Amino acid sequence: MAMEAQLTTGSIGRESGGGDYRITVEGSLSEQWSDRLAGMQISVRPRLHRKPLTILAGRVRDQAALFGVLNSLYELQLRILSVESTAACETTPHDYP
């Protein structure tokens, strides 16, 4: 499975890669996965006639933790749609059809 993610980084945690992030994946993921995914908050948004979107939001301590979350999502075979720093998300919200 190819990881086709849009990575948007701001100045948050630039040295260590840590900071607040929002990750959007295609498919449904239970909130029970939160502990395995760096304690990120998980919410699922249904879409008509399409797979739901799962949005993970939270703080990661460094780049290694961020890549750990992304790797776990990849292993769960969830298509990663975007990875955004919170600062970037708040100024440019995305709507997925």
MDTraj code that builds the backbone (N, CA, C; nanometers):
import mdtraj as md
import numpy as np

residues = "MET ALA MET GLU ALA GLN LEU THR THR GLY SER ILE GLY ARG GLU SER GLY GLY GLY ASP TYR ARG ILE THR VAL GLU GLY SER LEU SER GLU GLN TRP SER ASP ARG LEU ALA GLY MET GLN ILE SER VAL ARG PRO ARG LEU HIS ARG LYS PRO LEU THR ILE LEU ALA GLY ARG VAL ARG ASP GLN ALA ALA LEU PHE GLY VAL LEU ASN SER LEU TYR GLU LEU GLN LEU ARG ILE LEU SER VAL GLU SER THR ALA ALA CYS GLU THR THR PRO HIS ASP TYR PRO".split()
xyz = np.array([
    [0.0846, -0.1165, 0.0000],
    [0.0000, 0.0000, 0.0000],
    [0.0900, 0.1240, 0.0000],
    [0.0649, 0.2132, -0.0915],
    [0.1434, 0.3357, -0.0977],
    [0.0879, 0.4364, 0.0020],
    [0.1788, 0.5046, 0.0689],
    [0.1359, 0.6086, 0.1625],
    [0.1311, 0.7398, 0.0857],
    [0.0104, 0.7860, 0.0583],
    [-0.0089, 0.9096, -0.0153],
    [-0.0566, 1.0155, 0.0824],
    [0.0348, 1.0722, 0.1574],
    [-0.0051, 1.1674, 0.2604],
    [0.0453, 1.3063, 0.2254],
    [-0.0333, 1.4014, 0.2619],
    [0.0068, 1.5401, 0.2508],
    [0.0638, 1.5792, 0.3864],
    [0.1899, 1.6209, 0.3906],
    [0.2521, 1.6589, 0.5166],
    [0.2687, 1.8090, 0.5193],
    [0.2053, 1.8708, 0.6167],
    [0.2137, 2.0150, 0.6330],
    [0.2754, 2.0419, 0.7685],
    [0.3895, 2.1102, 0.7699],
    [0.4520, 2.1394, 0.8982],
    [0.4624, 2.2887, 0.9167],
    [0.4470, 2.3306, 1.0384],
    [0.4638, 2.4705, 1.0733],
    [0.5879, 2.4848, 1.1578],
    [0.5941, 2.5875, 1.2388],
    [0.7110, 2.6099, 1.3222],
    [0.7031, 2.5335, 1.4534],
    [0.5905, 2.4651, 1.4798],
    [0.5729, 2.3929, 1.6049],
    [0.6696, 2.2756, 1.6096],
    [0.7511, 2.2700, 1.7121],
    [0.8377, 2.1557, 1.7333],
    [0.9312, 2.1263, 1.6184],
    [0.9739, 2.2260, 1.5474],
    [1.0554, 2.2057, 1.4287],
    [1.1836, 2.1291, 1.4597],
    [1.2459, 2.1549, 1.5733],
    [1.3717, 2.0880, 1.6053],
    [1.3524, 1.9395, 1.6323],
    [1.2518, 1.9022, 1.7101],
    [1.2334, 1.7625, 1.7471],
    [1.1249, 1.6940, 1.6658],
    [1.0452, 1.7704, 1.5924],
    [0.9328, 1.7135, 1.5190],
    [0.8099, 1.6959, 1.6062],
    [0.8192, 1.7356, 1.7337],
    [0.7048, 1.7244, 1.8238],
    [0.6089, 1.8401, 1.8049],
    [0.4899, 1.8250, 1.8579],
    [0.3912, 1.9312, 1.8491],
    [0.2527, 1.8719, 1.8363],
    [0.1572, 1.9563, 1.8049],
    [0.0186, 1.9146, 1.7895],
    [-0.0094, 1.8843, 1.6430],
    [-0.0711, 1.7693, 1.6189],
    [-0.0980, 1.7250, 1.4825],
    [-0.2406, 1.6765, 1.4682],
    [-0.2890, 1.6830, 1.3435],
    [-0.4168, 1.6225, 1.3056],
    [-0.3864, 1.5329, 1.1853],
    [-0.4243, 1.4066, 1.1982],
    [-0.4011, 1.3074, 1.0933],
    [-0.5369, 1.2578, 1.0465],
    [-0.5585, 1.2572, 0.9163],
    [-0.6846, 1.2100, 0.8596],
    [-0.6577, 1.0841, 0.7788],
    [-0.7348, 0.9787, 0.8077],
    [-0.7224, 0.8531, 0.7346],
    [-0.8582, 0.8114, 0.6810],
    [-0.8565, 0.7326, 0.5751],
    [-0.9803, 0.6795, 0.5196],
    [-1.0080, 0.5462, 0.5871],
    [-1.1269, 0.5330, 0.6410],
    [-1.1654, 0.4115, 0.7114],
    [-1.2002, 0.4438, 0.8556],
    [-1.2507, 0.3434, 0.9244],
    [-1.2966, 0.3629, 1.0610],
    [-1.1982, 0.3013, 1.1589],
    [-1.1719, 0.3725, 1.2675],
    [-1.0788, 0.3270, 1.3703],
    [-1.1426, 0.3530, 1.5062],
    [-1.1465, 0.2520, 1.5895],
    [-1.2075, 0.2619, 1.7217],
    [-1.1242, 0.3498, 1.8143],
    [-1.1917, 0.4165, 1.9078],
    [-1.1227, 0.4985, 2.0080],
    [-1.0316, 0.4142, 2.0964],
    [-1.0532, 0.2839, 2.0989],
    [-0.9698, 0.1949, 2.1790],
    [-0.8246, 0.1918, 2.1321],
    [-0.7969, 0.2390, 2.0115],
    [-0.6608, 0.2428, 1.9580],
    [-0.5818, 0.3635, 2.0085],
    [-0.6441, 0.4510, 2.0822],
    [-0.5800, 0.5752, 2.1252],
    [-0.4465, 0.5518, 2.1972],
    [-0.4427, 0.4564, 2.2888],
    [-0.3178, 0.4304, 2.3626],
    [-0.2046, 0.3881, 2.2699],
    [-0.2347, 0.3071, 2.1713],
    [-0.1318, 0.2617, 2.0770],
    [-0.0873, 0.3750, 1.9841],
    [-0.1712, 0.4758, 1.9703],
    [-0.1433, 0.5862, 1.8778],
    [-0.1089, 0.7135, 1.9540],
    [-0.0156, 0.7031, 2.0470],
    [0.0398, 0.8172, 2.1219],
    [-0.0667, 0.8954, 2.1993],
    [-0.1764, 0.8300, 2.2353],
    [-0.2808, 0.8962, 2.3127],
    [-0.3629, 0.9965, 2.2343],
    [-0.3557, 0.9908, 2.1024],
    [-0.4300, 1.0862, 2.0203],
    [-0.5795, 1.0626, 2.0336],
    [-0.6566, 1.1710, 2.0258],
    [-0.8024, 1.1617, 2.0271],
    [-0.8477, 1.1128, 1.8901],
    [-0.9434, 1.0224, 1.8892],
    [-0.9895, 0.9619, 1.7643],
    [-1.1377, 0.9933, 1.7461],
    [-1.1715, 1.0463, 1.6299],
    [-1.3122, 1.0686, 1.5972],
    [-1.3368, 1.0205, 1.4544],
    [-1.4535, 0.9633, 1.4328],
    [-1.4892, 0.9087, 1.3024],
    [-1.6007, 0.9933, 1.2427],
    [-1.5832, 1.0297, 1.1166],
    [-1.6837, 1.1104, 1.0457],
    [-1.7387, 1.0290, 0.9284],
    [-1.8665, 0.9866, 0.9363],
    [-1.9250, 0.9085, 0.8263],
    [-1.9394, 0.9927, 0.6999],
    [-1.9337, 0.9237, 0.5861],
    [-1.9564, 0.9891, 0.4565],
    [-2.0544, 0.9038, 0.3772],
    [-2.1443, 0.9678, 0.3077],
    [-2.2472, 0.8998, 0.2303],
    [-2.1840, 0.8215, 0.1159],
    [-2.2118, 0.6909, 0.1088],
    [-2.1670, 0.6026, 0.0009],
    [-2.0149, 0.5931, -0.0116],
    [-1.9425, 0.6251, 0.0934],
    [-1.7954, 0.6169, 0.0919],
    [-1.7483, 0.5697, 0.2278],
    [-1.6238, 0.5271, 0.2328],
    [-1.5669, 0.4891, 0.3615],
    [-1.5646, 0.6115, 0.4522],
    [-1.5828, 0.5907, 0.5831],
    [-1.5759, 0.7047, 0.6750],
    [-1.4337, 0.7584, 0.6856],
    [-1.4226, 0.8784, 0.7389],
    [-1.2920, 0.9371, 0.7684],
    [-1.2685, 0.9276, 0.9179],
    [-1.1470, 0.8918, 0.9558],
    [-1.1080, 0.8955, 1.0959],
    [-1.0082, 1.0078, 1.1124],
    [-1.0304, 1.0908, 1.2129],
    [-0.9419, 1.2038, 1.2409],
    [-0.8769, 1.1805, 1.3763],
    [-0.7445, 1.1812, 1.3769],
    [-0.6673, 1.1672, 1.4998],
    [-0.6085, 1.3036, 1.5306],
    [-0.6235, 1.3495, 1.6522],
    [-0.5727, 1.4806, 1.6901],
    [-0.5037, 1.4708, 1.8253],
    [-0.3897, 1.5366, 1.8355],
    [-0.3204, 1.5375, 1.9633],
    [-0.1756, 1.5779, 1.9507],
    [-0.1078, 1.5709, 2.0628],
    [0.0317, 1.6118, 2.0714],
    [0.1221, 1.4885, 2.0653],
    [0.2262, 1.4982, 1.9853],
    [0.3306, 1.3958, 1.9848],
    [0.4589, 1.4587, 2.0374],
    [0.5360, 1.3798, 2.1095],
    [0.6534, 1.4354, 2.1774],
    [0.7700, 1.4661, 2.0838],
    [0.7826, 1.3896, 1.9752],
    [0.8936, 1.4113, 1.8826],
    [0.8648, 1.3428, 1.7493],
    [0.9587, 1.3534, 1.6562],
    [0.9424, 1.2968, 1.5229],
    [0.9277, 1.1443, 1.5282],
    [1.0004, 1.0786, 1.6188],
    [0.9913, 0.9332, 1.6308],
    [0.8494, 0.8909, 1.6695],
    [0.7861, 0.9636, 1.7605],
    [0.6489, 0.9316, 1.8019],
    [0.5522, 0.9533, 1.6856],
    [0.5722, 1.0597, 1.6082],
    [0.4872, 1.0860, 1.4918],
    [0.4993, 0.9728, 1.3909],
    [0.6215, 0.9308, 1.3611],
    [0.6403, 0.8210, 1.2670],
    [0.5871, 0.6899, 1.3220],
    [0.5914, 0.6709, 1.4539],
    [0.5313, 0.5531, 1.5149],
    [0.3814, 0.5474, 1.4915],
    [0.3150, 0.6617, 1.5071],
    [0.1708, 0.6696, 1.4811],
    [0.1433, 0.6399, 1.3340],
    [0.2183, 0.7028, 1.2443],
    [0.1974, 0.6820, 1.1008],
    [0.2224, 0.5364, 1.0619],
    [0.3256, 0.4764, 1.1190],
    [0.3557, 0.3371, 1.0891],
    [0.2434, 0.2452, 1.1377],
    [0.1893, 0.2721, 1.2556],
    [0.0783, 0.1924, 1.3065],
    [-0.0427, 0.2019, 1.2151],
    [-0.0731, 0.3210, 1.1659],
    [-0.1852, 0.3393, 1.0739],
    [-0.1615, 0.2627, 0.9440],
    [-0.0382, 0.2671, 0.8967],
    [-0.0009, 0.1925, 0.7753],
    [-0.0192, 0.0427, 0.7971],
    [0.0252, -0.0077, 0.9123],
    [0.0108, -0.1498, 0.9434],
    [-0.1357, -0.1917, 0.9551],
    [-0.2213, -0.0995, 0.9943],
    [-0.3656, -0.1258, 1.0015],
    [-0.4326, -0.1133, 0.8647],
    [-0.3526, -0.0847, 0.7623],
    [-0.3978, -0.0711, 0.6239],
    [-0.5021, 0.0392, 0.6065],
    [-0.4817, 0.1485, 0.6808],
    [-0.5672, 0.2659, 0.6643],
    [-0.4962, 0.3633, 0.5715],
    [-0.5661, 0.4132, 0.4726],
    [-0.5080, 0.5083, 0.3776],
    [-0.4913, 0.6432, 0.4460],
    [-0.3691, 0.6904, 0.4546],
    [-0.3402, 0.8193, 0.5185],
    [-0.3650, 0.9298, 0.4164],
    [-0.4584, 1.0200, 0.4486],
    [-0.4943, 1.1273, 0.3564],
    [-0.4168, 1.2551, 0.3837],
    [-0.3933, 1.2853, 0.5129],
    [-0.3190, 1.4071, 0.5434],
    [-0.2593, 1.3995, 0.6833],
    [-0.1496, 1.4712, 0.6992],
    [-0.0841, 1.4905, 0.8288],
    [-0.0556, 1.6391, 0.8370],
    [-0.1163, 1.7050, 0.9361],
    [-0.1049, 1.8505, 0.9438],
    [-0.0712, 1.8950, 1.0853],
    [0.0125, 1.9956, 1.0954],
    [0.0333, 2.0556, 1.2269],
    [-0.0914, 2.1355, 1.2619],
    [-0.1246, 2.1438, 1.3898],
    [-0.2457, 2.2140, 1.4321],
    [-0.2470, 2.3580, 1.3843],
    [-0.1340, 2.4257, 1.3892],
    [-0.1280, 2.5655, 1.3454],
    [-0.1714, 2.5777, 1.2000],
    [-0.1273, 2.4838, 1.1168],
    [-0.1658, 2.4871, 0.9754],
    [-0.3130, 2.4529, 0.9590],
    [-0.3648, 2.3593, 1.0406],
    [-0.5050, 2.3170, 1.0302],
    [-0.6003, 2.4291, 1.0653],
    [-0.5676, 2.5051, 1.1669],
    [-0.6594, 2.6075, 1.2146],
    [-0.6765, 2.7216, 1.1154],
    [-0.5748, 2.7449, 1.0328],
    [-0.5857, 2.8551, 0.9391],
    [-0.6394, 2.8109, 0.8031],
    [-0.6285, 2.6814, 0.7695],
    [-0.6770, 2.6346, 0.6403],
    [-0.7500, 2.5016, 0.6560],
    [-0.8772, 2.5053, 0.6989],
    [-0.9509, 2.3796, 0.7147],
    [-0.9742, 2.3140, 0.5800],
    [-0.9772, 2.1798, 0.5789],
    [-0.9994, 2.1053, 0.4566],
    [-1.1337, 2.0357, 0.4638],
    [-1.2054, 2.0365, 0.3533],
    [-1.3287, 1.9600, 0.3426],
    [-1.3037, 1.8486, 0.2429],
    [-1.3374, 1.7270, 0.2830],
    [-1.3209, 1.6140, 0.1937],
    [-1.4564, 1.5739, 0.1404],
    [-1.4691, 1.5646, 0.0068],
    [-1.5987, 1.5312, -0.0522],
    [-1.6428, 1.3910, -0.0166],
])
top = md.Topology()
chain = top.add_chain()
for i, resn in enumerate(residues, 1):
    res = top.add_residue(resn, chain, resSeq=i)
    for name in ("N", "CA", "C"):
        top.add_atom(name, md.element.get_by_symbol(name[0]), res)
traj = md.Trajectory(xyz[None], top)
